[in-house]
Each structure stands twice: as structure tokens, then as C-alpha cells.
Amino acid sequence: MRVDFNVALENQDAKEKYKIFSSKETIDYILSQKGAKLALVGHLGRPTALKNCLISGETLSHRTAEQIDPQFSLKQLADDAERILGIKVRFVPDCVGERVKESVENQKPGEVLLLENVRFYCNDEKNDSKFSEMLAENFDIFINDAFSVCHRNQASVTGVAKILPSYAGFWLQKEIENLDKIKNNPEHPAVAIIGGAKIETKVPLINNFEKTYDYILVGGKIANEVSDQNLKFGEKVILPVDFSGDRLDIGPKTIEKFKNILSGAKTIVWNGPMGKFEEEKYAQGTKEILKTVIETSDVSIGNNAFALMGGGETVQLLEETNALDKISFVSTGGGAMLEYLSGNPMPGIEALK
């Protein structure tokens, strides 16, 4: 089962627990099937190619411990996964070959295997067909429950799906269902909030939202980039009218303008913070907008806007403010969410059809 355990770590503890927890329903279902054995495969960060990339036919057993950078090892997450998912997890120091075969043969009932970081093999991102066969050879069925990598054409995402009978996990299905809801049938007024950085990844999204949404509120670093590059959008795109802290946060007038628009929304989608929120002095805009989004979508006080948020920084913000359960749906995808909502191909999803 392909999972998304690519989370931020602090003192070897997972910070984005939500991403790990998202796989629980599928894992529990598989373990409820008589005689089923389950192994989880995923990645953590981007191991340095020259240090960790393995040549064809080589496995991690051919490397010394010094040659495998421990900061990228999924071994760090075995305890977190066990605690968050409420299951027994055993780490396997490889994701292909004899070590995996032996671990599966000796697997105890109810025990889940966590395989080593698939990106220790550069063959994964290259979608190498022989490596896909190596990943598949010890298993009978492939399940993809990692929406966040579905925009990638990689061995552990699409390659294995061409070899084994393959299915979408419950979480992947929920991602598609909820993203389709805001993409194809948003209830109006519909408001998109686009922040963060990397303007080149956000322009297609803004252009797409202009077709169906009533307002697109732009903040974060990309608001500066829009201004600096003199980019032009339609009247639906609302740019900041003021900034705080050397343009590292939206200003008070912009906050009020954005809050007024959001207060009447029926659909809200948010990707990316309004400023450099990891520093408290630049977090005001993001926190104020989040407060309004929660109030607008809080059914308990008579509001019922559908609010969807996604992206690594966004999930981190929700976890830090204990607001995960106050948002209608929180996507685990960052780049994948952008690609899906922009209407771009999703190889990981296509491979399952």
C-alpha cells in the first residue's frame, strides 16, 4: 500500500500527524480481511542522489549504514505510525529484495510492515520498469492511498499499478470526491484563497478558479510576485491593498476586506498562508483569515459553508491551532491538490482506472 508519510520531523517525531492518520481507515479494513498481510511503502524527503541513489540490481543491503542518510529513513516514523494508527508496526530496512520477502514470510497476524524510504532508489522517481517489478514481486495487490503523489509518474505510484491488480484506498477516494465538489459544483458565493510562494504553480490555479468562482483572494509571497512581475488578472482576483512587515504579511485593511468577502461565502477553498506565518510577527493575516473561515463553516453556530484546505503549510497551521476538526475537509495534497484543481493530468489516479 502506497502511503504518504512524507511529514516534517522535529526531534524524530512527526509534526504532521494528520497525514499519517489519513491512511488508518484503509489499513484497518485490510487488516480485517482474513489472512491479509500488509506492507506500507512511502518516501521521506529527497535523499541526495549521489549519496543514496542505487545502481541497477543493487539493494540497500549492499550499502553500509554510513552510506544511507538516517535523516531520510522511515525507521524514524515506525513508533509514530504505531501510536497514531493504533497498530503494531515493524520496520523493514529495505523496500525490495530478500529482506522484504523474508519479512512478509515471517509477518505475524495484525502486524504491519513499514518498508524503507523508496526514494533511496533513484529508480523510483525515474519510474524504472525493472524497479517496479522488484517492488511488486513480493505482493499480490497494490493499493494507492497517497493522494499527495498522484501527480507523479513514479514506480511506487504508477509502475506497480501496471503489474498488480490495483485499487484506490478510502482516503484517496475521499480526496477525489471532495476536490471534485469544489472544482465542478461549488455552491455560490464561492471564494478561493491562494497564498504561499511559487507563483508559477499558482497562476494556472488562479486562472482556473476565475472560470467558476466569485472571488480569488491572493496573499503570501505570490501577492508580491504578482505585483513585482506586473501580472494581470480579471476583476475576480482580489490583491492586497496593504502589507505588514516588509511585505511578509497582508496588512490590516486587506485582512478586513478579505474577511468581509469570506463572511458571506458558501464554498471556500484555501491553499497557502497569507504571510510568513511560521514567524509570529508575520502570522496575523493567516490567523485572522483562518478564524473567519472557521466561523463561516461552523455548523454549530448556524453557518454551513463548505471549506476545504490543503498543502503542507496549511495542514501544519491547522494542527498547531487545533483546528483540523473545524474544517469541512483537509486535503493531504500540496502539489497534487494544485495539479488536480488546475485540471492537469494525475498519472497515479489514471493508473488505477
BELDAVEN-V731803 format. One record per backbone hydrogen bond with DSSP energy under -0.5 kcal/mol. NH is the residue of the N-H (numbers start at 1). CO is the residue of the C=O. E is the energy in kcal/mol with one decimal. If there is no record, write none. Layout:
nh->NH co->CO e->E
nh->NH co->CO e->E
This chain:
nh->2 co->143 e->-2.7
nh->3 co->1 e->-0.5
nh->3 co->41 e->-2.4
nh->5 co->3 e->-0.8
nh->7 co->5 e->-2.0
nh->10 co->13 e->-2.4
nh->13 co->10 e->-1.1
nh->15 co->8 e->-3.0
nh->16 co->8 e->-0.7
nh->17 co->15 e->-1.2
nh->19 co->16 e->-0.9
nh->20 co->16 e->-0.8
nh->21 co->17 e->-2.7
nh->22 co->18 e->-1.7
nh->23 co->20 e->-1.4
nh->24 co->21 e->-2.1
nh->27 co->23 e->-2.3
nh->28 co->24 e->-3.1
nh->29 co->25 e->-1.9
nh->30 co->26 e->-2.4
nh->31 co->27 e->-2.5
nh->32 co->28 e->-1.1
nh->33 co->30 e->-1.6
nh->36 co->33 e->-2.1
nh->38 co->111 e->-0.6
nh->40 co->113 e->-3.3
nh->41 co->1 e->-2.6
nh->52 co->48 e->-2.5
nh->53 co->49 e->-2.7
nh->58 co->55 e->-2.1
nh->62 co->59 e->-2.0
nh->63 co->60 e->-1.7
nh->67 co->64 e->-1.3
nh->68 co->65 e->-1.1
nh->69 co->67 e->-0.6
nh->72 co->69 e->-1.8
nh->73 co->70 e->-1.3
nh->76 co->73 e->-1.3
nh->77 co->74 e->-1.6
nh->78 co->75 e->-1.3
nh->81 co->77 e->-3.1
nh->82 co->78 e->-2.2
nh->83 co->79 e->-2.3
nh->84 co->80 e->-3.2
nh->85 co->81 e->-2.4
nh->86 co->82 e->-1.1
nh->87 co->82 e->-0.9
nh->88 co->110 e->-0.8
nh->89 co->87 e->-0.6
nh->90 co->112 e->-2.7
nh->92 co->114 e->-2.6
nh->94 co->92 e->-1.0
nh->101 co->97 e->-2.0
nh->102 co->98 e->-2.9
nh->103 co->99 e->-1.8
nh->104 co->100 e->-2.5
nh->105 co->101 e->-2.2
nh->106 co->102 e->-1.8
nh->107 co->104 e->-1.2
nh->111 co->108 e->-2.1
nh->112 co->88 e->-3.0
nh->113 co->38 e->-2.3
nh->114 co->90 e->-2.4
nh->115 co->40 e->-2.6
nh->115 co->113 e->-0.6
nh->116 co->92 e->-0.8
nh->116 co->94 e->-1.2
nh->118 co->42 e->-2.6
nh->120 co->117 e->-1.8
nh->121 co->118 e->-1.3
nh->122 co->120 e->-0.6
nh->124 co->121 e->-1.7
nh->126 co->122 e->-1.4
nh->127 co->124 e->-1.6
nh->128 co->123 e->-2.4
nh->132 co->128 e->-2.1
nh->133 co->129 e->-1.8
nh->134 co->130 e->-1.8
nh->135 co->131 e->-2.4
nh->136 co->132 e->-1.9
nh->137 co->133 e->-1.8
nh->139 co->136 e->-2.3
nh->142 co->165 e->-2.5
nh->144 co->167 e->-2.6
nh->145 co->2 e->-2.3
nh->145 co->143 e->-0.7
nh->147 co->145 e->-0.7
nh->149 co->146 e->-1.6
nh->150 co->147 e->-2.0
nh->152 co->149 e->-2.0
nh->154 co->152 e->-1.0
nh->155 co->124 e->-2.4
nh->157 co->154 e->-1.6
nh->158 co->154 e->-3.4
nh->159 co->154 e->-1.8
nh->160 co->155 e->-2.4
nh->162 co->158 e->-0.8
nh->162 co->159 e->-1.0
nh->163 co->160 e->-1.6
nh->164 co->160 e->-2.5
nh->165 co->140 e->-0.7
nh->167 co->142 e->-2.0
nh->169 co->144 e->-2.6
nh->173 co->169 e->-1.9
nh->174 co->170 e->-1.9
nh->175 co->171 e->-2.4
nh->176 co->172 e->-2.1
nh->177 co->173 e->-2.4
nh->178 co->174 e->-2.5
nh->179 co->175 e->-2.6
nh->180 co->176 e->-2.4
nh->181 co->177 e->-1.3
nh->182 co->178 e->-1.6
nh->183 co->179 e->-1.8
nh->184 co->180 e->-3.1
nh->185 co->180 e->-0.8
nh->185 co->181 e->-1.1
nh->191 co->267 e->-3.1
nh->192 co->215 e->-2.5
nh->193 co->269 e->-3.2
nh->194 co->192 e->-0.5
nh->194 co->217 e->-3.0
nh->195 co->193 e->-0.5
nh->195 co->271 e->-2.9
nh->196 co->273 e->-2.5
nh->201 co->198 e->-1.7
nh->202 co->198 e->-0.8
nh->202 co->199 e->-0.6
nh->203 co->199 e->-2.1
nh->206 co->202 e->-2.8
nh->207 co->203 e->-2.8
nh->208 co->204 e->-1.9
nh->209 co->205 e->-2.5
nh->210 co->206 e->-1.8
nh->211 co->207 e->-0.5
nh->211 co->208 e->-1.1
nh->212 co->208 e->-0.6
nh->212 co->209 e->-0.7
nh->213 co->209 e->-3.2
nh->214 co->190 e->-1.9
nh->215 co->190 e->-1.7
nh->216 co->236 e->-2.5
nh->217 co->192 e->-3.3
nh->218 co->216 e->-0.6
nh->218 co->238 e->-2.5
nh->219 co->194 e->-2.4
nh->219 co->217 e->-0.5
nh->220 co->274 e->-1.8
nh->221 co->196 e->-0.6
nh->222 co->196 e->-2.0
nh->223 co->219 e->-0.6
nh->223 co->220 e->-1.0
nh->224 co->220 e->-0.8
nh->225 co->221 e->-2.0
nh->226 co->222 e->-2.4
nh->227 co->223 e->-1.6
nh->228 co->224 e->-3.2
nh->229 co->225 e->-2.4
nh->230 co->227 e->-0.9
nh->231 co->226 e->-2.3
nh->237 co->234 e->-1.4
nh->238 co->216 e->-3.1
nh->238 co->236 e->-0.6
nh->239 co->237 e->-0.6
nh->240 co->218 e->-0.5
nh->244 co->249 e->-3.0
nh->248 co->244 e->-1.1
nh->248 co->245 e->-1.2
nh->249 co->244 e->-1.2
nh->251 co->242 e->-2.5
nh->255 co->251 e->-2.4
nh->256 co->252 e->-2.1
nh->257 co->253 e->-2.0
nh->258 co->254 e->-3.0
nh->259 co->255 e->-2.5
nh->260 co->256 e->-2.2
nh->261 co->257 e->-1.6
nh->262 co->258 e->-2.5
nh->263 co->259 e->-2.0
nh->264 co->261 e->-0.9
nh->265 co->262 e->-1.8
nh->266 co->189 e->-3.2
nh->267 co->189 e->-1.7
nh->268 co->306 e->-3.0
nh->269 co->191 e->-1.9
nh->270 co->308 e->-2.4
nh->271 co->193 e->-2.6
nh->272 co->310 e->-0.6
nh->276 co->248 e->-2.5
nh->277 co->275 e->-2.4
nh->279 co->276 e->-1.9
nh->280 co->278 e->-0.6
nh->282 co->279 e->-2.6
nh->283 co->280 e->-1.7
nh->287 co->283 e->-2.5
nh->288 co->284 e->-2.5
nh->289 co->285 e->-2.2
nh->290 co->286 e->-2.4
nh->291 co->287 e->-2.2
nh->292 co->288 e->-1.8
nh->293 co->289 e->-2.4
nh->294 co->290 e->-2.6
nh->295 co->291 e->-2.2
nh->296 co->292 e->-2.4
nh->297 co->293 e->-1.6
nh->298 co->294 e->-0.7
nh->298 co->295 e->-0.5
nh->299 co->297 e->-1.0
nh->301 co->298 e->-1.3
nh->302 co->299 e->-2.0
nh->303 co->298 e->-1.8
nh->305 co->296 e->-1.8
nh->306 co->266 e->-2.9
nh->307 co->305 e->-0.7
nh->308 co->268 e->-2.9
nh->309 co->329 e->-1.9
nh->310 co->270 e->-1.7
nh->311 co->331 e->-0.7
nh->315 co->311 e->-2.6
nh->316 co->312 e->-2.1
nh->317 co->313 e->-2.1
nh->318 co->314 e->-2.2
nh->319 co->315 e->-2.4
nh->320 co->316 e->-2.5
nh->321 co->317 e->-1.6
nh->322 co->319 e->-1.2
nh->323 co->318 e->-2.9
nh->324 co->318 e->-0.6
nh->326 co->323 e->-1.7
nh->327 co->324 e->-1.0
nh->329 co->307 e->-1.8
nh->331 co->309 e->-3.1
nh->331 co->329 e->-0.6
nh->338 co->334 e->-1.9
nh->339 co->335 e->-2.6
nh->340 co->336 e->-2.6
nh->341 co->337 e->-2.5
nh->342 co->338 e->-1.6
nh->343 co->340 e->-1.2
nh->344 co->339 e->-2.5
nh->348 co->150 e->-2.6
nh->349 co->150 e->-0.6
nh->349 co->346 e->-1.1
nh->350 co->346 e->-2.5
nh->351 co->347 e->-2.3
nh->352 co->349 e->-1.2
nh->353 co->350 e->-1.3
